[in-house]
Amino acid sequence: CVVQHETSSPQLEQVANEVSAIRGSATAVRYSQNEFLALFHTYKDGFYSTSAYTFEARPPFAIKRISKPLPLHPRAFASSLSVQSGKVIIGYGDADMGARVLVMSLAYLEEHFDWCQK
């Protein structure tokens, strides 16, 4: 393996310093002409918190914005992400006992980015 691109994010470092663990997802979807959208979750004191982030659609793929936590149950684990017809669709497991889907408008997701602009 050879490193092709490398970037850092002070915003993500700040989030990481406040939790026990932070993990990204394998799913990233085109969000705009210039950005991809993806999810990450943090783990602290037995609970997960899921947030969205956007990153540049071109190298070095710098993180642009990080959302405040999304309205998922504290034992929810996001497993899929899609953007279709003006909606953001997040599939997630609920406390390892059920499958759920969170559907929100793009405008509602954008409200979650208001607190953290680069």
N, CA, C and O of each residue as an XYZ file, in Angstrom:
472
protein
N       0.834     -1.183      0.000
C       0.000      0.000      0.000
C       0.883      1.252      0.000
O       1.954      1.279      0.606
N       0.413      2.262     -0.681
C       1.119      3.532     -0.754
C       0.142      4.646     -0.401
O      -0.973      4.679     -0.922
N       0.539      5.540      0.459
C      -0.308      6.672      0.807
C      -0.434      7.574     -0.410
O       0.569      8.040     -0.950
N      -1.648      7.816     -0.835
C      -1.897      8.683     -1.981
C      -2.234     10.106     -1.548
O      -1.770     11.076     -2.148
N      -3.045     10.216     -0.501
C      -3.474     11.528     -0.003
C      -3.596     11.453      1.505
O      -3.923     10.406      2.063
N      -3.332     12.565      2.155
C      -3.438     12.632      3.604
C      -3.954     14.000      3.983
O      -3.546     15.010      3.409
N      -4.850     14.032      4.946
C      -5.410     15.293      5.406
C      -5.708     15.185      6.893
O      -5.754     14.081      7.435
N      -5.906     16.294      7.547
C      -6.271     16.296      8.963
C      -7.463     17.222      9.155
O      -7.792     18.022      8.279
N      -8.102     17.103     10.307
C      -9.264     17.926     10.613
C      -9.245     18.327     12.079
O      -9.442     17.479     12.949
N      -9.011     19.610     12.373
C      -9.073     20.054     13.766
C     -10.439     19.789     14.390
O     -10.528     19.475     15.577
N     -11.503     19.914     13.600
C     -12.857     19.659     14.122
C     -12.999     18.205     14.566
O     -13.521     17.930     15.646
N     -12.535     17.281     13.733
C     -12.639     15.867     14.066
C     -11.723     15.514     15.233
O     -12.083     14.685     16.068
N     -10.560     16.123     15.301
C      -9.669     15.902     16.436
C     -10.327     16.346     17.737
O     -10.177     15.687     18.766
N     -11.052     17.459     17.698
C     -11.757     17.947     18.884
C     -12.817     16.944     19.327
O     -12.930     16.649     20.517
N     -13.589     16.422     18.389
C     -14.593     15.410     18.711
C     -13.921     14.175     19.298
O     -14.379     13.643     20.309
N     -12.845     13.717     18.678
C     -12.146     12.510     19.125
C     -11.601     12.657     20.544
O     -11.545     11.676     21.285
N     -11.205     13.849     20.925
C     -10.661     14.079     22.260
C     -11.719     14.009     23.360
O     -11.381     13.916     24.540
N     -12.984     14.053     22.984
C     -14.068     14.079     23.971
C     -14.738     12.727     24.173
O     -15.648     12.615     24.996
N     -14.311     11.690     23.441
C     -14.969     10.386     23.498
C     -13.946      9.270     23.663
O     -12.743      9.484     23.520
N     -14.447      8.070     23.967
C     -13.567      6.901     24.118
C     -13.093      6.375     22.780
O     -11.953      5.927     22.653
N     -13.973      6.428     21.767
C     -13.622      5.898     20.445
C     -14.412      6.638     19.376
O     -15.524      7.109     19.616
N     -13.821      6.730     18.205
C     -14.493      7.309     17.045
C     -14.216      6.401     15.854
O     -13.082      5.979     15.626
N     -15.274      6.108     15.096
C     -15.144      5.206     13.953
C     -15.917      5.774     12.774
O     -17.001      6.334     12.939
N     -15.356      5.628     11.598
C     -16.020      6.069     10.381
C     -16.831      4.946      9.770
O     -16.782      3.806     10.232
N     -17.569      5.271      8.743
C     -18.334      4.259      8.027
C     -17.702      4.041      6.659
O     -16.926      4.867      6.178
N     -18.042      2.933      6.050
C     -17.516      2.636      4.720
C     -18.334      3.322      3.635
O     -17.894      3.396      2.488
N     -19.506      3.819      3.976
C     -20.405      4.415      2.998
C     -20.194      5.914      2.894
O     -20.259      6.633      3.891
N     -19.943      6.375      1.690
C     -19.904      7.813      1.405
C     -20.689      8.012      0.115
O     -20.518      7.266     -0.849
N     -21.547      9.022      0.107
C     -22.378      9.281     -1.065
C     -22.161     10.710     -1.540
O     -21.828     11.598     -0.755
N     -22.352     10.913     -2.816
C     -22.223     12.263     -3.375
C     -23.321     13.122     -2.763
O     -24.498     12.762     -2.795
N     -22.923     14.266     -2.203
C     -23.867     15.166     -1.540
C     -24.090     16.434     -2.362
O     -25.193     16.981     -2.387
N     -23.062     16.882     -3.017
C     -23.151     18.039     -3.905
C     -22.052     17.882     -4.956
O     -21.324     16.890     -4.967
N     -21.948     18.850     -5.813
C     -20.900     18.778     -6.836
C     -19.513     18.744     -6.199
O     -18.585     18.148     -6.746
N     -19.381     19.391     -5.032
C     -18.066     19.525     -4.398
C     -17.866     18.682     -3.150
O     -16.765     18.655     -2.599
N     -18.910     17.987     -2.688
C     -18.807     17.275     -1.412
C     -19.400     15.872     -1.471
O     -20.340     15.596     -2.217
N     -18.818     15.001     -0.659
C     -19.405     13.716     -0.330
C     -19.953     13.813      1.092
O     -19.507     14.646      1.880
N     -20.915     12.963      1.411
C     -21.505     12.874      2.738
C     -21.214     11.490      3.294
O     -21.335     10.493      2.582
N     -20.829     11.426      4.562
C     -20.574     10.150      5.225
C     -20.980     10.275      6.691
O     -21.355     11.351      7.156
N     -20.900      9.170      7.401
C     -21.259      9.133      8.822
C     -20.068      8.652      9.639
O     -19.191      7.954      9.133
N     -20.054      9.033     10.896
C     -19.141      8.419     11.860
C     -19.901      8.267     13.155
O     -20.903      8.947     13.379
N     -19.432      7.381     14.005
C     -20.040      7.272     15.325
C     -18.955      7.358     16.384
O     -17.801      6.984     16.174
N     -19.376      7.863     17.521
C     -18.493      7.906     18.676
C     -19.055      6.951     19.722
O     -20.234      6.596     19.698
N     -18.204      6.556     20.617
C     -18.591      5.652     21.690
C     -18.057      6.206     22.990
O     -16.875      6.525     23.113
N     -18.956      6.316     23.964
C     -18.550      6.815     25.275
C     -19.540      6.305     26.308
O     -20.753      6.427     26.133
N     -19.021      5.738     27.376
C     -19.829      5.270     28.503
C     -20.950      4.317     28.076
O     -22.055      4.372     28.614
N     -20.659      3.448     27.108
C     -21.631      2.448     26.686
C     -22.643      2.912     25.654
O     -23.559      2.162     25.316
N     -22.505      4.122     25.147
C     -23.483      4.649     24.193
C     -22.807      5.137     22.919
O     -21.680      5.632     22.940
N     -23.521      4.985     21.814
C     -23.078      5.488     20.520
C     -23.747      6.824     20.237
O     -24.847      7.100     20.714
N     -23.073      7.630     19.467
C     -23.640      8.869     18.944
C     -23.204      8.946     17.486
O     -22.022      8.799     17.176
N     -24.155      9.176     16.600
C     -23.857      9.200     15.171
C     -23.924     10.626     14.653
O     -24.871     11.354     14.951
N     -22.937     11.022     13.889
C     -22.893     12.342     13.260
C     -22.600     12.170     11.779
O     -22.083     11.141     11.345
N     -22.936     13.188     11.023
C     -22.623     13.212      9.594
C     -21.436     14.144      9.383
O     -21.160     15.017     10.205
N     -20.753     13.948      8.290
C     -19.708     14.898      7.906
C     -19.644     14.965      6.393
O     -20.025     14.026      5.694
N     -19.160     16.083      5.905
C     -18.935     16.208      4.475
C     -17.433     16.356      4.248
O     -16.700     16.876      5.089
N     -17.010     15.882      3.090
C     -15.610     16.042      2.722
C     -15.508     16.363      1.240
O     -16.393     16.044      0.446
N     -14.409     17.000      0.899
C     -14.200     17.437     -0.477
C     -14.256     16.259     -1.441
O     -13.832     15.152     -1.111
N     -14.782     16.509     -2.630
C     -14.908     15.468     -3.639
C     -13.637     15.302     -4.469
O     -13.619     14.561     -5.451
N     -12.586     15.995     -4.068
C     -11.322     15.883     -4.786
C     -10.177     15.799     -3.773
O     -10.312     16.262     -2.641
N      -9.067     15.218     -4.176
C      -7.918     15.095     -3.257
C      -7.518     16.450     -2.706
O      -7.546     17.440     -3.437
N      -7.147     16.519     -1.443
C      -6.883     15.420     -0.515
C      -8.109     14.985      0.296
O      -7.948     14.365      1.346
N      -9.344     15.297     -0.168
C     -10.577     14.845      0.472
C     -10.727     15.384      1.895
O     -11.124     14.659      2.808
N     -10.409     16.644      2.064
C     -10.459     17.280      3.388
C     -11.882     17.322      3.934
O     -12.838     17.570      3.199
N     -12.004     17.076      5.233
C     -13.301     17.195      5.897
C     -13.686     18.660      5.938
O     -12.897     19.512      6.349
N     -14.913     18.948      5.507
C     -15.385     20.331      5.444
C     -16.284     20.689      6.616
O     -16.115     21.739      7.237
N     -17.257     19.800      6.925
C     -18.226     20.114      7.975
C     -18.554     18.849      8.764
O     -18.559     17.742      8.225
N     -18.825     19.040     10.044
C     -19.236     17.948     10.927
C     -20.546     18.364     11.576
O     -20.677     19.487     12.061
N     -21.510     17.458     11.584
C     -22.815     17.776     12.166
C     -22.817     17.533     13.663
O     -21.967     16.817     14.192
N     -23.779     18.137     14.334
C     -24.045     17.727     15.706
C     -24.661     16.329     15.635
O     -25.039     15.897     14.546
N     -24.775     15.611     16.743
C     -25.309     14.241     16.697
C     -26.692     14.179     16.048
O     -27.530     15.060     16.241
N     -26.902     13.127     15.283
C     -28.179     12.916     14.617
C     -29.176     12.287     15.594
O     -28.769     11.665     16.576
N     -30.473     12.444     15.333
C     -31.494     11.963     16.286
C     -31.727     10.454     16.199
O     -32.782      9.999     15.755
N     -30.729      9.693     16.628
C     -30.835      8.247     16.706
C     -30.780      7.825     18.166
O     -30.227      8.540     19.001
N     -31.345      6.680     18.472
C     -31.306      6.111     19.822
C     -29.844      5.936     20.244
O     -29.002      5.634     19.398
N     -29.521      6.121     21.533
C     -28.125      6.005     21.980
C     -27.511      4.615     21.813
O     -26.295      4.465     21.938
N     -28.308      3.620     21.538
C     -27.768      2.279     21.267
C     -27.921      1.919     19.789
O     -27.855      0.749     19.412
N     -28.128      2.950     18.955
C     -28.273      2.733     17.518
C     -26.900      2.700     16.860
O     -25.973      3.399     17.271
N     -26.797      1.874     15.836
C     -25.553      1.763     15.080
C     -25.896      1.903     13.602
O     -26.477      0.995     13.008
N     -25.535      3.046     13.006
C     -25.849      3.307     11.596
C     -25.084      2.355     10.698
O     -23.896      2.107     10.904
N     -25.783      1.818      9.691
C     -25.160      0.848      8.806
C     -25.308      1.175      7.321
O     -24.646      0.552      6.491
N     -26.156      2.132      6.970
C     -26.289      2.489      5.561
C     -26.666      3.963      5.429
O     -27.208      4.573      6.350
N     -26.362      4.512      4.255
C     -26.599      5.924      3.984
C     -26.944      6.091      2.521
O     -26.291      5.520      1.648
N     -27.985      6.885      2.258
C     -28.386      7.156      0.883
C     -28.989      8.555      0.826
O     -29.585      9.025      1.795
N     -28.830      9.211     -0.313
C     -29.471     10.495     -0.573
C     -30.282     10.319     -1.853
O     -29.731     10.040     -2.918
N     -31.602     10.488     -1.731
C     -32.488     10.301     -2.881
C     -33.654     11.276     -2.805
O     -34.255     11.446     -1.744
N     -33.969     11.904     -3.906
C     -35.153     12.761     -4.035
C     -35.275     13.778     -2.909
O     -36.362     13.990     -2.371
N     -34.156     14.407     -2.552
C     -34.184     15.437     -1.514
C     -34.269     14.911     -0.096
O     -34.518     15.680      0.832
N     -34.068     13.618      0.090
C     -34.119     12.994      1.417
C     -32.807     12.292      1.723
O     -32.127     11.787      0.830
N     -32.471     12.272      2.999
C     -31.322     11.510      3.494
C     -31.899     10.304      4.221
O     -32.759     10.453      5.089
N     -31.434      9.121      3.873
C     -31.958      7.876      4.433
C     -30.819      7.153      5.131
O     -29.807      6.820      4.514
N     -30.993      6.914      6.428
C     -29.973      6.229      7.228
C     -30.592      4.959      7.796
O     -31.563      5.010      8.551
N     -30.018      3.817      7.421
C     -30.430      2.549      8.014
C     -29.595      2.298      9.252
O     -28.396      2.577      9.262
N     -30.219      1.770     10.302
C     -29.464      1.527     11.533
C     -30.054      0.372     12.328
O     -31.241      0.060     12.231
N     -29.189     -0.247     13.113
C     -29.623     -1.274     14.050
C     -29.986     -0.598     15.361
O     -29.295      0.320     15.804
N     -31.066     -1.050     15.981
C     -31.537     -0.457     17.235
C     -31.314     -1.442     18.376
O     -32.038     -2.428     18.515
N     -30.300     -1.157     19.190
C     -29.978     -1.964     20.376
C     -29.773     -3.441     20.036
O     -30.099     -4.310     20.845
N     -29.244     -3.731     18.861
C     -28.993     -5.101     18.417
C     -30.255     -5.961     18.416
O     -30.165     -7.187     18.483
N     -31.430     -5.331     18.341
C     -32.672     -6.099     18.371
C     -33.617     -5.763     17.223
O     -34.616     -6.457     17.039
N     -33.338     -4.743     16.463
C     -34.247     -4.399     15.376
C     -33.557     -3.529     14.349
O     -32.529     -2.908     14.618
N     -34.143     -3.500     13.172
C     -33.632     -2.649     12.103
C     -34.572     -1.464     11.942
O     -35.792     -1.626     11.977
N     -34.019     -0.292     11.770
C     -34.806      0.933     11.644
C     -34.233      1.776     10.507
O     -33.126      1.540     10.023
N     -35.029      2.769     10.098
C     -34.591      3.712      9.080
C     -34.965      5.114      9.540
O     -36.101      5.360      9.946
N     -34.016      6.020      9.476
C     -34.266      7.437      9.727
C     -34.310      8.125      8.372
O     -33.356      8.037      7.598
N     -35.407      8.808      8.080
C     -35.552      9.566      6.848
C     -35.688     11.028      7.227
O     -36.537     11.382      8.045
N     -34.864     11.876      6.645
C     -34.933     13.307      6.936
C     -34.714     14.095      5.658
O     -34.095     13.609      4.711
N     -35.224     15.305      5.641
C     -35.013     16.166      4.479
C     -33.575     16.675      4.476
O     -32.904     16.699      5.508
N     -33.122     17.079      3.303
C     -31.793     17.693      3.218
C     -31.734     18.941      4.089
O     -30.714     19.205      4.726
N     -32.820     19.712      4.123
C     -32.856     20.935      4.944
C     -32.678     20.606      6.422
O     -31.964     21.311      7.135
N     -33.326     19.537      6.884
C     -33.201     19.135      8.289
C     -31.762     18.718      8.598
O     -31.218     19.086      9.639
N     -31.147     17.950      7.693
C     -29.747     17.581      7.906
C     -28.875     18.829      7.937
O     -27.997     18.947      8.792
N     -29.104     19.749      7.028
C     -28.300     20.976      6.985
C     -28.374     21.747      8.301
O     -27.389     22.367      8.702
N     -29.519     21.723      8.979
C     -29.641     22.383     10.290
C     -28.648     21.795     11.289
O     -28.188     22.501     12.187
N     -28.317     20.535     11.149
C     -27.374     19.888     12.057
C     -25.928     20.323     11.815
O     -25.065     20.117     12.668
N     -25.666     20.920     10.661
C     -24.321     21.423     10.370
C     -24.131     22.868     10.837
O     -22.999     23.351     10.873
N     -25.203     23.562     11.192
C     -25.126     24.983     11.526
C     -24.175     25.308     12.670
O     -23.615     26.404     12.710
N     -23.988     24.396     13.582
C     -23.172     24.656     14.771
C     -21.674     24.573     14.494
O     -20.870     25.035     15.303
N     -21.293     23.993     13.370
C     -19.878     23.678     13.166
C     -19.475     23.966     11.730
O     -19.468     23.060     10.896
N     -19.146     25.188     11.437
C     -18.727     25.561     10.083
C     -17.223     25.727     10.045
O     -16.613     26.154     11.025
N     -16.628     25.389      8.917
C     -15.176     25.554      8.767
C     -14.880     26.896      8.167
O     -13.716     27.236      7.956
